[in-house]
């Protein structure tokens, strides 16, 4: 019943910026912890950033100071603002919603950082 749809991915040059969006269907969005993960070819999926229902945020060391996660409960949407992008940021980015034992994933959106 719960569906997540990511958007905003694309090709950007090193040093550029991109904003990802994740729209969540249904009600109860404010109760979920939301997170962004990414997976590069040949690598494990890794956590990038998360934000709890109370607004507490966490970031991977590799993106601290460059990425910002935020949520708009009125729009049932979570965002990932990515600045000063590096080639190492190239990956498929996935949105995740979780509450208690419930976990839901989006389909992913491709981000490519290249000259």
Secondary structure, DSSP 8 states (H G I E B T S, - for coil): ---EEEE--EEE-TT--EEEEEEE-SS-GGGSEEEEEEE-TTS--EEEEEE-TT--EEE-TTTTTTEEEEEETTTTEEEEEE-S--GGG-EEEEEEEEETTEEEE---EEEEE--
